[in-house]
């Protein structure tokens, strides 16, 4: 059985049931929780980590590489001023995809 879901619904009341029925009719895999308890949250985190680990094994990557995490922090620190500056930043040192996403974010935020 594959452990991936298209939608997670928290709450088993009328709204939760309606959302589950809609998602199932749209051929989505649904995980429904009656409430978000510490146990349920831990289960969701474990499920996510399992999926990430499995993808890393298939792709031959270490999914939980600390150096990669630290590099991501450095890259985020370089990108943050481009997202929050009042004036239009110079995005030439970013790859085209990141620059386009930064401009899109700024336009959505009215900057």
C-alpha positions in Angstrom: 0.0 0.0 0.0 1.4 3.4 -1.0 1.6 5.9 1.9 0.9 9.1 0.1 -2.3 11.2 0.1 -3.6 14.0 -2.0 -5.4 15.7 0.9 -5.4 15.6 4.7 -8.7 16.5 6.4 -8.7 17.3 10.1 -12.1 17.2 11.7 -14.9 14.6 11.3 -17.8 17.1 11.5 -20.1 17.9 8.6 -17.6 20.2 6.9 -14.9 17.6 7.2 -17.2 14.9 5.8 -18.3 17.1 2.9 -14.6 17.8 2.1 -13.8 14.1 2.2 -16.7 13.2 -0.1 -15.7 15.9 -2.6 -12.1 14.8 -2.6 -13.0 11.1 -3.0 -15.3 11.9 -5.9 -12.4 13.8 -7.5 -10.3 10.5 -7.3 -8.1 11.9 -4.6 -6.5 9.8 -1.8 -7.8 11.1 1.5 -6.4 10.9 5.0 -9.0 11.9 7.5 -8.2 12.7 11.2 -11.0 13.2 13.7 -8.8 15.8 15.5 -5.3 17.0 15.5 -3.8 15.4 18.6 0.0 15.2 19.4 -0.2 11.5 18.3 -1.9 12.4 15.0 0.6 15.2 14.3 3.5 12.9 15.1 2.1 10.3 12.7 1.8 12.9 9.9 5.4 14.0 10.5 6.6 10.4 10.4 4.6 9.7 7.2 6.2 12.8 5.6 9.7 11.9 6.7 9.2 8.3 5.3 8.1 9.7 1.9 11.1 12.1 1.8 13.5 9.2 2.8 12.1 6.9 0.2 12.5 9.5 -2.5 16.1 10.1 -1.5 16.9 6.4 -1.6 15.4 6.2 -5.1 17.3 9.2 -6.3 20.5 8.3 -4.5 20.4 11.3 -2.2 20.8 11.8 1.5 17.5 13.4 2.3 18.5 14.6 5.7 22.0 16.0 4.8 22.8 18.6 7.4 25.2 20.4 5.0 22.4 20.8 2.6 20.2 22.3 5.3 23.0 24.8 6.2 23.4 25.7 2.5 19.7 26.3 2.3 19.9 28.7 5.2 22.7 30.6 3.6 20.8 30.8 0.3 17.6 31.9 2.1 19.6 34.6 3.8 20.8 35.9 0.4 17.3 35.8 -1.0 15.5 37.5 1.9 16.7 41.0 1.2 15.5 40.6 -2.5 12.0 39.7 -1.2 11.7 42.4 1.5 13.5 45.5 0.0 11.4 48.5 -0.8 13.3 49.2 -4.0 13.7 46.8 -6.9 16.6 44.5 -6.1 19.4 43.3 -8.4 18.6 39.7 -9.1 21.4 39.0 -11.6 23.3 36.8 -9.2 20.3 34.4 -8.8 19.4 31.7 -11.4 16.5 32.7 -13.7 14.0 30.5 -11.9 14.7 32.0 -8.5 14.7 35.6 -9.9 11.4 35.0 -11.6 9.9 33.6 -8.4 11.3 36.5 -6.4 9.7 39.0 -8.8 6.4 37.1 -8.7 6.4 37.1 -4.9 7.2 40.9 -4.8 4.3 41.6 -7.3 1.9 39.6 -5.2 3.0 41.5 -2.1 2.7 44.8 -3.9 6.4 45.6 -3.8 
